[in-house]
Amino acid sequence: MIVVLLIFLFLLFIGVPVGFSLGISGVFYFLQHMELPLATIVQLPISQTQSVTLLAVPLFIFAGSLMNSSGITSRLIKLSMQVAGHMRGGMAQVSVVLSTFMGGCSGSSNADAAMEARILGPEMLKQNYPKGYTAVVIGFTSLITSTIPPGVGMILFGTVGEVSIGRLFSAGIMSGLIMMAAFMLTVAITARIRKFPRAREHRASLREIAGSLKETIWALIFPIVLIGSLRLGLFTPSEVGAFACVYAIIIGFFVYKEMTIKSLIITLKEAIRDIGGIMFMISMSAIFAYGIPMDQIPQKLTTLITGFTNSQFVVMAIIFLLYIIFGMFMDGSIVILLLTPILMPIVRTVGIDPVLFGVVTSIIVTMGILTPPVGIAMYIVNGILGVKMSEYLKESIPFFVVVILVGILLLSIPDVILFLPNLVYGVAS
């Protein structure tokens, strides 16, 4: 597998797309072991996607696109402005709150970052926020979106790691709220030091907030509906994804009445493009990962690390480092698909709860979209706002540190994160 990994890294370095890099490098494992049937190379990508649970991924991506085009986003922006606009650094605080609200609709940090860069970014620049700070706030707060259900990363982790997706979704709500509080505190401190303006002079009245809540209630209750339907056994994870699509279409056509057949077709085209890219990488990862269990990589790595230490924090520090490094070079979905089977035995050995590990994994891995050299969200916001890389990297340091501290905090207070999953599903045996 060392040769396969080196070839994979080389292909990434010379600019080969991640999906093709995974497939091409994985083929070399079969060339090293000629006793393996070459027909397996063709069969693996097909079998990788033949999972009913994995069907939830394209469905939730489509549902997120539908909700963004249904009129929900504009109403959530209005509500976010009323909730946080009066605070110091108001527009930056609005970005934090908006990303939290969008978590129940989109589930995609990349989509959230792109949307906020186009809508909130110009207003922040107009109010004399530094370009780098604007890009960093919009980019890093988008991590909240993929933490609150329905996050695609958690679906993948639950599928590969054989962990309850319902429990992961429940834990994601509390962890998302903790991330929101951490980012709001960070923005409050930096805004006070740098004297950033308020977005509105006066605090919104309860009547104004109540009016906006009434308009956005269909979006805000969706995570609760999602978890409730899973707990009651009404839907499986993939069926919930289908329900989410129907739910978004009903809201867009009959409640807000802003969706049209034309906008639905445009949304469908965009979703197909996004789904195609993700599913291609998932299918190619099967070829790359085939040799991992064959060479007993999980067992060897578990023996190596537990022979060095049994401390949960030291083990998680090593895993954090692995996630950060891998996240810098490849999409978070691929990192989860490749590393989860390797790391889960270690996590279970040292006694870390799999649900807690899944939440932290989703946060740290997703942060890779905001770090060079291949951070997708980083390039999106920098491109839209015209930000130099040096400015972005300088401003990102405190927010990068905050994400790591949030990960450590979640591991330090597992009962807070696991309270909701245990309340809804019962204490795991």
C-alpha positions as CSV (number, residue, x, y, z in Angstrom):
1,M,0.0,0.0,0.0
2,I,3.0,2.3,0.4
3,V,3.6,2.4,-3.3
4,V,-0.1,3.0,-3.9
5,L,-0.1,5.9,-1.5
6,L,3.0,7.5,-3.0
7,I,1.6,7.2,-6.5
8,F,-1.7,8.8,-5.3
9,L,0.2,11.7,-3.7
10,F,2.3,12.2,-6.9
11,L,-0.8,12.3,-9.1
12,L,-2.4,14.9,-6.8
13,F,0.8,16.9,-6.9
14,I,0.9,17.1,-10.7
15,G,-2.8,18.2,-10.7
16,V,-4.7,15.0,-11.6
17,P,-8.3,15.2,-10.3
18,V,-8.9,13.4,-7.0
19,G,-11.2,10.7,-8.5
20,F,-8.8,9.7,-11.2
21,S,-5.9,9.8,-8.8
22,L,-7.7,7.3,-6.5
23,G,-8.6,5.0,-9.4
24,I,-5.2,5.0,-11.1
25,S,-3.1,4.6,-8.0
26,G,-5.5,1.8,-6.8
27,V,-4.8,-0.2,-10.0
28,F,-1.1,-0.4,-9.0
29,Y,-2.0,-2.6,-6.0
30,F,-3.5,-5.2,-8.4
31,L,-0.4,-4.9,-10.6
32,Q,1.7,-5.7,-7.6
33,H,-0.4,-8.7,-6.7
34,M,-1.0,-10.4,-10.1
35,E,-2.7,-13.3,-8.3
36,L,-5.7,-11.0,-7.8
37,P,-8.3,-11.1,-10.7
38,L,-8.1,-7.9,-12.7
39,A,-11.9,-8.1,-13.2
40,T,-12.2,-7.0,-9.6
41,I,-11.0,-3.5,-10.7
42,V,-14.1,-3.1,-12.7
43,Q,-16.4,-4.6,-10.1
44,L,-15.3,-2.5,-7.1
45,P,-16.5,0.9,-8.3
46,I,-19.9,-0.6,-9.0
47,S,-20.2,-2.5,-5.7
48,Q,-19.1,0.5,-3.7
49,T,-22.2,2.5,-4.7
50,Q,-24.6,-0.4,-4.3
51,S,-25.6,0.6,-0.8
52,V,-29.1,1.6,0.1
53,T,-27.8,3.8,3.0
54,L,-25.4,5.6,0.6
55,L,-28.3,6.6,-1.5
56,A,-29.0,9.2,1.1
57,V,-25.9,11.2,-0.1
58,P,-27.2,12.2,-3.6
59,L,-30.7,12.7,-2.2
60,F,-29.6,15.1,0.6
61,I,-27.4,17.0,-1.9
62,F,-30.4,17.5,-4.2
63,A,-32.6,18.4,-1.2
64,G,-30.1,21.1,-0.1
65,S,-30.1,22.6,-3.6
66,L,-33.9,22.6,-3.7
67,M,-34.1,24.4,-0.4
68,N,-31.6,27.0,-1.5
69,S,-33.8,27.8,-4.5
70,S,-37.2,27.6,-2.7
71,G,-36.9,31.0,-1.1
72,I,-35.8,29.7,2.3
73,T,-32.3,31.3,2.1
74,S,-33.5,34.9,1.7
75,R,-35.8,34.5,4.7
76,L,-33.0,33.0,6.8
77,I,-30.8,35.9,6.0
78,K,-33.5,38.3,7.2
79,L,-33.9,36.4,10.5
80,S,-30.1,36.2,11.0
81,M,-29.8,40.0,10.6
82,Q,-32.5,40.5,13.2
83,V,-30.9,38.1,15.7
84,A,-27.3,39.2,15.3
85,G,-27.1,42.4,13.3
86,H,-27.0,44.7,16.4
87,M,-23.9,43.1,17.8
88,R,-20.4,44.5,17.3
89,G,-19.1,43.1,14.0
90,G,-22.8,42.6,13.0
91,M,-22.3,41.3,9.5
92,A,-19.7,38.8,10.6
93,Q,-22.1,37.6,13.4
94,V,-24.8,37.3,10.8
95,S,-22.6,35.0,8.9
96,V,-22.2,32.7,11.9
97,V,-26.0,32.6,12.6
98,L,-26.9,32.2,9.0
99,S,-24.5,29.2,8.6
100,T,-26.2,27.7,11.7
101,F,-29.7,28.1,10.2
102,M,-28.5,26.8,6.8
103,G,-27.3,23.6,8.5
104,G,-30.8,22.2,8.5
105,C,-31.3,23.1,4.8
106,S,-28.1,22.7,2.8
107,G,-25.7,20.3,4.6
108,S,-22.9,21.5,2.3
109,S,-20.2,23.8,3.6
110,N,-19.1,24.6,0.0
111,A,-22.6,25.7,-1.0
112,D,-23.0,27.8,2.1
113,A,-19.6,29.5,1.7
114,A,-20.4,30.3,-2.0
115,M,-23.8,31.7,-1.2
116,E,-22.6,33.9,1.7
117,A,-19.6,35.2,-0.2
118,R,-21.9,36.5,-2.9
119,I,-24.6,37.9,-0.6
120,L,-22.9,38.9,2.6
121,G,-19.4,39.5,1.3
122,P,-20.0,42.7,-0.7
123,E,-21.8,44.3,2.2
124,M,-19.0,43.4,4.6
125,L,-16.5,44.9,2.2
126,K,-18.7,48.0,1.9
127,Q,-18.6,48.3,5.7
128,N,-14.7,48.3,5.6
129,Y,-14.1,44.8,6.8
130,P,-10.7,43.6,5.5
131,K,-11.0,41.3,2.5
132,G,-9.1,38.5,4.2
133,Y,-11.2,38.6,7.4
134,T,-14.4,38.6,5.3
135,A,-13.3,35.5,3.4
136,V,-12.2,33.7,6.6
137,V,-15.3,34.4,8.5
138,I,-17.6,33.3,5.7
139,G,-15.4,30.2,5.0
140,F,-14.9,28.9,8.5
141,T,-18.5,29.6,9.7
142,S,-19.7,27.4,6.9
143,L,-18.3,24.4,8.8
144,I,-21.3,24.7,11.1
145,T,-23.5,24.0,8.1
146,S,-22.1,20.5,7.5
147,T,-22.2,19.7,11.3
148,I,-25.9,20.2,11.8
149,P,-28.0,17.5,10.1
150,P,-28.3,16.6,7.3
151,G,-24.5,16.6,6.9
152,V,-23.2,14.5,4.0
153,G,-20.0,13.7,6.0
154,M,-21.9,12.1,8.8
155,I,-23.9,10.0,6.4
156,L,-20.6,8.7,4.9
157,F,-19.0,8.1,8.3
158,G,-22.1,6.2,9.6
159,T,-22.2,4.1,6.4
160,V,-18.5,3.2,6.4
161,G,-18.0,3.1,10.2
162,E,-21.2,1.2,10.8
163,V,-22.4,3.8,13.3
164,S,-26.1,4.9,13.7
165,I,-26.7,7.8,11.4
166,G,-29.6,8.9,13.6
167,R,-27.3,9.1,16.6
168,L,-24.8,11.1,14.5
169,F,-27.5,13.5,13.4
170,S,-28.6,14.0,17.0
171,A,-25.1,14.6,18.2
172,G,-24.5,17.0,15.3
173,I,-27.2,19.5,16.5
174,M,-25.5,20.1,19.9
175,S,-22.0,20.2,18.4
176,G,-23.2,22.7,15.7
177,L,-24.6,25.0,18.5
178,I,-21.3,24.8,20.3
179,M,-19.4,25.7,17.2
180,M,-21.8,28.6,16.7
181,A,-21.1,29.9,20.2
182,A,-17.3,29.5,19.7
183,F,-17.3,31.4,16.4
184,M,-19.6,34.2,17.8
185,L,-17.2,34.6,20.7
186,T,-14.3,34.8,18.3
187,V,-16.0,37.4,16.1
188,A,-17.0,39.4,19.2
189,I,-13.4,39.6,20.4
190,T,-11.9,40.4,17.1
191,A,-14.6,42.9,16.2
192,R,-14.1,44.8,19.5
193,I,-10.4,44.9,19.1
194,R,-10.6,46.0,15.4
195,K,-13.7,48.2,16.0
196,F,-15.9,46.6,13.3
197,P,-19.3,48.3,12.9
198,R,-22.7,47.0,13.8
199,A,-25.0,46.0,10.9
200,R,-28.0,47.7,12.5
201,E,-28.2,50.4,15.1
202,H,-31.0,48.8,17.3
203,R,-31.8,45.4,18.5
204,A,-34.7,43.8,16.7
205,S,-38.0,43.7,18.6
206,L,-39.5,40.4,19.7
207,R,-42.4,41.1,17.2
208,E,-39.9,41.4,14.3
209,I,-38.1,38.2,15.3
210,A,-41.4,36.3,15.8
211,G,-42.5,37.4,12.3
212,S,-39.3,36.1,10.7
213,L,-39.5,32.9,12.7
214,K,-43.0,32.4,11.3
215,E,-41.7,32.7,7.8
216,T,-38.7,30.4,8.3
217,I,-40.3,27.8,10.6
218,W,-40.5,25.3,7.7
219,A,-36.7,25.4,7.4
220,L,-35.9,25.5,11.1
221,I,-38.0,22.5,12.1
222,F,-36.5,20.2,9.4
223,P,-33.6,18.8,11.5
224,I,-36.2,17.9,14.2
225,V,-38.5,16.3,11.7
226,L,-35.5,14.4,10.2
227,I,-34.4,13.0,13.5
228,G,-37.9,12.3,14.7
229,S,-38.8,10.3,11.6
230,L,-35.6,8.2,11.9
231,R,-36.3,7.6,15.6
232,L,-39.9,6.6,15.1
233,G,-38.9,4.2,12.3
234,L,-41.0,6.0,9.7
235,F,-38.0,6.3,7.3
236,T,-34.6,4.9,6.8
237,P,-31.7,7.4,6.2
238,S,-32.1,7.1,2.4
239,E,-35.9,7.4,2.6
240,V,-35.5,10.6,4.7
241,G,-33.4,12.0,1.9
242,A,-36.2,11.3,-0.5
243,F,-38.7,12.9,1.9
244,A,-36.4,15.9,2.2
245,C,-36.6,16.4,-1.6
246,V,-40.4,16.2,-1.6
247,Y,-40.5,18.5,1.4
248,A,-38.4,21.2,-0.3
249,I,-40.4,21.0,-3.5
250,I,-43.7,21.4,-1.5
251,I,-42.2,24.4,0.4
252,G,-40.9,26.0,-2.8
253,F,-44.0,25.6,-4.9
254,F,-46.9,25.8,-2.4
255,V,-45.7,27.6,0.7
256,Y,-43.3,30.3,-0.4
257,K,-44.4,30.0,-4.1
258,E,-41.0,31.1,-5.4
259,M,-40.0,27.9,-7.2
260,T,-40.9,27.5,-10.8
261,I,-40.5,24.7,-13.3
262,K,-37.6,26.6,-14.8
263,S,-35.8,27.1,-11.5
264,L,-36.4,23.4,-10.6
265,I,-34.7,22.3,-13.9
266,I,-31.7,24.6,-13.2
267,T,-31.5,23.2,-9.6
268,L,-31.7,19.7,-10.9
269,K,-28.8,20.3,-13.4
270,E,-26.6,21.8,-10.6
271,A,-27.4,18.9,-8.3
272,I,-26.6,16.3,-10.9
273,R,-23.2,18.0,-11.5
274,D,-22.4,18.0,-7.7
275,I,-23.7,14.5,-7.2
276,G,-21.8,13.1,-10.2
277,G,-18.5,14.5,-8.9
278,I,-18.9,13.1,-5.4
279,M,-20.2,9.7,-6.4
280,F,-17.4,9.3,-8.9
281,M,-14.8,9.9,-6.1
282,I,-16.7,7.5,-3.8
283,S,-16.7,4.8,-6.5
284,M,-13.0,5.2,-7.3
285,S,-12.1,5.1,-3.6
286,A,-13.1,1.4,-3.6
287,I,-10.2,0.5,-5.9
288,F,-7.8,2.6,-3.8
289,A,-9.0,1.1,-0.5
290,Y,-9.1,-2.5,-1.6
291,G,-5.6,-3.3,-0.3
292,I,-6.2,-1.7,3.1
293,P,-7.8,-4.7,4.8
294,M,-5.8,-7.1,2.6
295,D,-2.5,-5.8,4.1
296,Q,-4.1,-5.6,7.6
297,I,-3.4,-1.8,7.8
298,P,-6.0,-1.2,10.6
299,Q,-4.6,-3.9,12.8
300,K,-1.0,-2.9,12.3
301,L,-1.7,0.8,12.9
302,T,-3.7,-0.1,16.1
303,T,-0.9,-2.2,17.4
304,L,1.6,0.6,16.6
305,I,-0.3,3.4,18.3
306,T,-1.6,1.5,21.3
307,G,1.9,0.2,21.9
308,F,3.0,3.8,22.1
309,T,0.1,5.1,24.2
310,N,-3.4,4.3,25.5
311,S,-4.3,8.0,26.2
312,Q,-7.4,9.1,24.4
313,F,-6.1,12.6,24.0
314,V,-2.8,11.5,22.6
315,V,-4.5,9.1,20.1
316,M,-6.9,11.9,19.1
317,A,-4.1,14.3,18.7
318,I,-2.4,11.9,16.2
319,I,-5.7,11.4,14.4
320,F,-6.3,15.2,14.3
321,L,-2.9,15.6,12.7
322,L,-3.7,12.9,10.1
323,Y,-7.0,14.5,9.3
324,I,-5.5,17.9,8.9
325,I,-2.7,16.6,6.6
326,F,-5.0,14.5,4.5
327,G,-7.7,17.2,4.4
328,M,-5.2,19.6,2.8
329,F,-4.8,17.4,-0.2
330,M,-8.1,15.7,-0.8
331,D,-11.9,16.1,-0.5
332,G,-13.3,15.5,3.0
333,S,-15.6,12.8,1.7
334,I,-12.7,10.8,0.5
335,V,-10.7,11.3,3.7
336,I,-13.7,9.8,5.6
337,L,-14.1,6.9,3.2
338,L,-10.4,6.0,3.3
339,L,-9.4,6.7,6.9
340,T,-12.6,5.6,8.8
341,P,-12.0,1.8,8.3
342,I,-8.4,2.3,9.4
343,L,-9.0,4.4,12.5
344,M,-12.2,2.9,13.9
345,P,-10.4,-0.1,15.5
346,I,-8.0,2.3,17.2
347,V,-10.9,4.5,18.5
348,R,-12.8,1.5,19.9
349,T,-9.6,0.1,21.5
350,V,-8.9,3.3,23.5
351,G,-12.6,3.7,24.4
352,I,-13.7,6.7,22.4
353,D,-17.4,6.7,21.6
354,P,-17.9,6.1,17.9
355,V,-20.7,8.8,17.7
356,L,-18.5,11.4,19.3
357,F,-15.6,10.4,17.1
358,G,-17.9,10.7,14.0
359,V,-18.9,14.3,14.9
360,V,-15.3,15.4,15.6
361,T,-14.2,13.7,12.4
362,S,-16.8,15.5,10.3
363,I,-15.6,18.9,11.8
364,I,-11.9,18.4,11.4
365,V,-12.0,16.7,8.0
366,T,-14.4,19.3,6.6
367,M,-11.9,22.0,7.6
368,G,-9.7,20.8,4.8
369,I,-11.9,22.8,2.4
370,L,-10.4,25.9,4.0
371,T,-6.7,25.0,3.9
372,P,-4.2,25.1,1.0
373,P,-3.3,23.6,-1.4
374,V,-6.7,22.2,-2.5
375,G,-9.2,23.8,-0.2
376,I,-12.3,24.1,-2.4
377,A,-14.3,26.6,-0.2
378,M,-11.1,28.7,0.3
379,Y,-10.7,29.1,-3.4
380,I,-14.4,29.8,-3.8
381,V,-14.6,32.7,-1.3
382,N,-11.2,34.1,-2.3
383,G,-12.2,34.1,-5.9
384,I,-15.6,35.7,-5.4
385,L,-14.2,38.4,-3.0
386,G,-10.8,38.9,-4.8
387,V,-8.7,38.0,-1.7
388,K,-4.9,37.3,-1.9
389,M,-3.8,34.0,-0.4
390,S,-1.4,35.8,2.0
391,E,-4.2,37.9,3.4
392,Y,-6.5,34.9,3.8
393,L,-3.9,32.7,5.6
394,K,-3.0,35.5,8.0
395,E,-6.6,36.1,9.0
396,S,-7.4,32.4,9.3
397,I,-5.0,31.6,12.1
398,P,-7.4,32.4,15.1
399,F,-10.3,30.6,13.4
400,F,-8.2,27.6,12.7
401,V,-7.2,27.4,16.3
402,V,-10.8,27.8,17.4
403,V,-11.8,24.8,15.3
404,I,-9.1,22.6,16.9
405,L,-10.1,23.8,20.4
406,V,-13.8,23.0,19.6
407,G,-12.7,19.5,18.7
408,I,-10.8,19.1,21.9
409,L,-13.7,20.6,23.9
410,L,-16.1,18.1,22.3
411,L,-13.8,15.2,23.3
412,S,-13.5,16.6,26.8
413,I,-17.3,16.9,27.5
414,P,-18.7,13.8,25.7
415,D,-21.8,13.8,27.9
416,V,-22.9,17.2,26.5
417,I,-22.6,15.9,22.9
418,L,-24.1,12.5,23.6
419,F,-27.0,13.7,25.8
420,L,-29.4,14.2,22.9
421,P,-28.5,10.9,21.1
422,N,-28.9,9.0,24.4
423,L,-32.2,10.9,25.2
424,V,-33.7,10.1,21.8
425,Y,-32.3,6.6,21.2
426,G,-31.3,5.4,24.7
427,V,-27.8,4.8,26.1
428,A,-25.7,2.8,23.7
429,S,-24.7,-0.6,25.1
